Amino acid sequence: MKKYLPILPIFLAVIGLLAFTTNNNWQDHWPVPDKYKKMDNPLKGDKSSVATGKSLYSTHCKSCHGTKGKGDGSKAAQLDTECGDFSKASFQGQTDGALFYKTLEGRKDMPSFKKKIPDTDDIWALVNYMRTLK
């Protein structure tokens, strides 16, 4: 047993590194600047806003995130990162500002929507629709 003691720290470091690098859950490791975390959604989650968001979701998001936001869209299997499940508490527990930021900026396989959806009110409407995917 004593002969293995010197390699124990190396073994633990490798295990920790593997655990970190193989966890591709985008929600867990996607830092959001405080400025965005604290942003309030200027749009009420009314029928009109949710309908706009649903239309945008169908056009821009459904192919990866799936019809119900489960991360099971037709393109999801081709991605290097997990799409995430919008119905989970970990997703729904994020602030509207965090969801706005992630949609606006993108990361890894998730594209930025700054140019695809240039009207920020439309991105806020998309956030309102994502809130319905519980």
C-alpha positions in Angstrom: 0.0 0.0 0.0 2.8 2.4 0.9 4.4 2.0 -2.6 1.2 3.5 -4.2 1.0 6.5 -1.8 3.4 8.7 -3.9 1.2 8.3 -7.0 -2.1 8.9 -5.2 -2.0 12.8 -5.8 -1.3 12.2 -9.5 -4.1 9.7 -9.8 -6.6 12.1 -8.0 -5.5 15.0 -10.3 -6.1 12.9 -13.4 -9.5 11.8 -12.2 -10.4 15.4 -11.4 -9.3 16.6 -14.8 -11.2 13.9 -16.6 -14.3 14.7 -14.6 -14.0 18.3 -15.5 -13.2 17.9 -19.2 -15.9 15.2 -19.8 -18.7 17.2 -18.2 -20.0 19.1 -21.2 -23.2 20.3 -19.6 -23.2 23.9 -21.0 -25.4 25.2 -18.2 -23.0 24.2 -15.4 -19.9 25.8 -16.8 -21.1 28.9 -18.6 -20.2 32.0 -16.6 -22.5 35.0 -17.1 -21.3 38.5 -16.3 -23.1 40.1 -13.3 -24.4 42.9 -15.5 -26.5 40.3 -17.4 -27.5 38.2 -14.5 -29.1 41.2 -12.9 -30.9 42.4 -16.1 -34.7 42.4 -15.9 -36.7 41.3 -18.9 -38.4 44.4 -20.3 -41.2 42.3 -21.9 -44.0 40.8 -20.0 -44.5 37.1 -20.6 -47.9 37.7 -22.3 -49.4 35.8 -25.2 -48.0 38.1 -27.8 -44.4 37.9 -26.5 -44.5 34.2 -26.0 -45.9 33.7 -29.5 -43.1 35.8 -30.9 -40.6 33.8 -28.9 -42.1 30.5 -30.1 -41.9 31.5 -33.7 -38.2 32.5 -33.3 -37.5 29.3 -31.3 -39.0 27.2 -34.2 -36.8 29.0 -36.7 -33.5 29.2 -34.8 -33.5 26.8 -31.8 -35.7 23.8 -32.4 -33.2 21.9 -34.7 -30.8 21.5 -31.8 -32.8 22.0 -28.6 -35.9 20.1 -29.8 -39.6 20.9 -29.9 -40.0 20.8 -26.1 -36.5 22.1 -25.2 -35.2 18.7 -24.1 -32.0 19.0 -26.1 -33.1 16.3 -28.5 -33.4 18.2 -31.8 -32.5 16.7 -35.1 -29.0 18.3 -35.0 -28.3 17.6 -31.3 -26.4 14.3 -31.8 -24.0 16.1 -34.2 -22.8 18.6 -31.6 -19.8 18.3 -29.4 -21.6 19.9 -26.5 -24.8 18.9 -24.8 -27.8 21.1 -25.6 -29.2 20.9 -22.1 -32.8 20.4 -21.0 -34.8 23.6 -20.7 -37.4 21.9 -18.5 -34.9 21.2 -15.7 -34.8 23.2 -12.6 -31.2 24.1 -13.2 -32.2 25.8 -16.5 -35.4 27.4 -15.3 -33.5 28.6 -12.1 -31.3 30.9 -14.2 -32.2 34.6 -14.4 -33.9 36.0 -17.5 -30.7 38.1 -18.0 -28.5 35.0 -18.0 -30.7 33.3 -20.6 -30.6 36.6 -22.7 -26.8 36.7 -22.4 -26.3 33.1 -23.5 -28.6 33.5 -26.4 -27.0 36.8 -27.4 -23.4 35.7 -27.1 -23.4 31.9 -27.7 -20.5 29.6 -26.9 -18.9 26.6 -28.5 -21.6 24.9 -30.6 -24.2 27.4 -29.5 -24.0 30.3 -32.0 -24.3 33.9 -31.2 -27.7 35.4 -32.2 -26.5 39.0 -32.3 -26.8 39.1 -36.0 -29.5 36.4 -36.6 -31.9 38.1 -34.1 -30.7 41.7 -34.0 -33.8 43.1 -32.2 -33.1 42.6 -28.5 -36.8 42.6 -27.8 -37.0 39.5 -29.9 -34.4 37.8 -27.8 -36.3 38.7 -24.6 -39.4 37.2 -26.3 -37.4 34.1 -26.9 -36.5 34.0 -23.2 -40.2 34.3 -22.3 -41.0 31.3 -24.6 -38.1 29.3 -23.0 -39.8 29.9 -19.6 -42.9 27.9 -20.9 -40.8 24.8 -21.5 -41.1 23.5 -18.0 
